Amino acid sequence: VEMSDILHSRPSGTRSLIDPTLFAALAPDQRQRLRSKGTIRRFAAGQIIQQHGDAANGFWVIDAGQVSAGRFEADGTFDAIALLGPGDSYGELALLANRPRAVDAVAASDVMLLHVPRSAFDRLLADDPRAAQALLAGLAVSLQEMLGMVALMRRSRGGSRIAQLLLTLAGESADNCTIAITQEALADLAGTSRMTVSEALRAFANQGLVRRGYGRIEILDREGLGRAGEVSA
């Protein structure tokens, strides 16, 4: 299983960074049942949606906009580990583990979210055994993805790491796949500096491998990007 397995295509053709998949792993009728019990909430860009340690009283589905998930440091800086977009969900793990929130979440833009209460989630699991099986499968995929990412980070550096990470995020998509991610978020995920990411992307763009945009990177030449990863490893 590759990391791309936890990413799914958007109507716009873009992909988001790290989709937890658990809500998406449910059958359409199960998702609709949960949506019918949810409440729409809106947050302005920069507004805190949840904080580490908060009680888990439900989970979130993003209907519009983007959400950054990560942790606030003691000095107030925010260390992002995921950039989520429309169709993504988060917060299910805290419900399953019956533990407080593990991450902070901040609106990266104006967002519209669906908040599904714990009561609806628990009732679905009690009423429909298929739901638990689907969630377990989603968790297994996420664990495999995490292990794969750790291996990727250990065996590559610099431009090679960035090239391999972009290909992983692109998944099985053909050329012209657009990944919805900022350079800062890409640096956080790669465990490197924003300067390293900027230099790598500039080099890739000069070679015609990628096209940089605001908050997104378009893959133009998968094979060429793969060679770049191998050459600079």
N, C-alpha and C positions, 0 to 999 in steps of 0.2 A: 504494500500500500504506500502511495506517495503522498506528500503533503498536500498536493493538489486535490486529493480526495475530500478534504474538508472545506474546499472552496466550491461555490456553485455559481453558474453563469447568471448575470443580471440581464434584464430586458435590454439595457443599454449596451451590452456586450462587455462590460467591465467585470472585474472580479475584485472582491474585497480581501483584506488581509485577515486571515484566520477566522473562519466561520466555525463556531462551536458545534454546529450541525444538529444538536439534539432536537430542537423543535422541527427542523427540516427533515429529520429522520422519521418522524411520525407519518402515518398515513393521512391523506387529504381530509378524510372525515374526522380524524382525531384532531388535526390542526384547526379545522373549522369549529369543532366543539369548543376548544380552548379559546379561540378568537371570540366566540359568541359570549364568553364570560368575562372578556377583558375590557379594559377602560383605556381610551385614547388619552395620552398626555403629551404635551408639547414643552420643549425646552429651547431656550435661546442659545446661540453659540457661546461657548465658554461657561455655561451653567453646569454645576455639579449635579449629576443624576443620582448617584449613589456613592457611598464611601465605604472603604475597608472597615469591617467590623459591624456594619449595619445588620440588623436582623433581616433574614431572607423571608420576606412575606409574599414573594411572587417572582416572576421572571419577565424579561422584556423582549419584545419583537420590534425591530426597526422597520417602520413603514416608509419613512422618508428622512433624508439627511445622513450624517455620519456621527459615530460615537467612538471616542478614544477610550480604551480600557488600559489601566496600568496602576501605578502607585505614586502617591505624592511623597516626596522625600521630606526630611525634617526641615530643610530650608525653603520648602514651598514649591520646588520644581516638580514637574510631573514627568515620570518615566513611563512612556507609553510602550505597551507590549502588543497591542492589537488595535487596528483601525477597522471598525465594523460599518457596514452600509445596509441599504434596504434589503430586507429578506433575512438578514442575520438575526440571531437571538443570543441572549446571554443571561446568566443567572440561574439556569436549571441545575447546575452542579451543586450550588448551595442548598437548593431545595432537596435534592436527592441525598446529600450528606447531612441535612438538618444542621447546618453550621452557618455562622455569620458570613457576610460577603468577604471574599478574598481579595477583591480589587476595587479601586476607585473607577468611576466612569464619568466622563465629561463630554458634553455635547461639542463635537468638533465643528458643527455647523448648526443652523436651526434644524431641529429634529422633531419628528412626530413618531411617538412610540406607542406600542400597545402593551399595557401592563396586565399580565395574566396572574390572578391571585393564587396563592398556595392552595386554597380550598378546591379550585377547579382542577389544578394539577393533581392533587391527591385523589380526587374523585375519579379522574380518568384512569389513573393507575389501578384503583380498586375495582373499577367496572370493566376494564378492557385489558386482558393479559397481553394482547399484542403490543400495547403501548410500552410496557416494561421491556419486552424483547427488543423493540426498535431502539429504545434508549440505551440498552446495554450494547447493542451493535454500534451505535454512535459513539459511545464511550470507548469501545475497543479501537475503533478507527482513530479517534483523537489521541489515544495513548500511543498507537503505532506512529502517528504523525509526529508526536513529540519526540519519540526516540529517534526517528529519522532526522529530525531537525538538529538534535544534539550531535548525531554522527556527522552531519554536514558541517556544523560549526567547528568540530574538532579537526576535520581533515583539510580544511581550506582556509585561505586568508585573503585579505585585500580584494583586488578586482575579481579573483577567482570565486571568492565567497559570494560577492554581489551577483555575478553572472549566474552561478548555480542557484542562488536563492530566487532570482527573477524567473528562471526556468521552472523551478519548483512551484512557484506561485502561479505561473501560467498554465501548469498542468498539461493536459493533452490538447489544448487549444492550438489552432493553426497560427500562422503569422498574423500580425495585427490584433493580437489579444491585448486588451488594455487592463492594466492592474491599477486599481484605485488605492494609491498609497503615496504618502509624502516622503521626501528624502529623509526627514527626521525619523519617521516611523520605520523606514527601511533600515536606517542605521541602528535603531533600537533592536529590531528583530535580528539583524546580522551580528550584533554585539561589537560594532565598530563605530568610528567617528563619522559625523556628517560630512566632514571634509573628504574622507576616504570614499564615501558613497558618491559625493559630488564629482570627484575626480574620475571615478570609475564610469559613472553615467556619461560624463563629458566625452571620455574616450570611446565608449560604446556608440554614442550619438555620432561622433565624427566618422566612425566606421560604418554608419548606416544600420547598426544593429537594433537601436531603440530610438524612440522619439519621446523627449521629455515634455511634460505639460504640468499645469498647476494641479498638484495633488494626484497625478496619475503618470504612468509610464507605459508606453505602447511598445510591444515587442514586434519588431519588423523582420527580424531574421533569426529564427530559433537555432538553426544549424550554426550560424556564425557566432551566436552568443555561446553556444555549447563549446565551440572551439576556443573562444576567449577564456572560458572557465578552465579548460584543460591546459592551455598554454601558460596561464599565469599562476597555476597551482603550485 
